Amino acid sequence: MGSIIPAMSERGLHRIEDDLAETWLEDWAGAGVAEIEDFLAKHAAFLSFLEGHAES
């Protein structure tokens, strides 16, 4: 039987004060852009890996 308690996010606990801050939108967008950049870097590294093996 599965756990009733949900797993904690990798980002940690969510604080309501963060939603009330004046910079919440910039913080939220910045975190999203950082995640997209991380994903694209991993994708580019994987493509480089594949191209290196295709040339061998």
Secondary structure, 3 states (H helix, E strand, C coil): CCCCCCCCCCCCCCCHHHHHCCCHHHHHHHHHHHHHHHHHHHHHHHHHHHHHHHHC
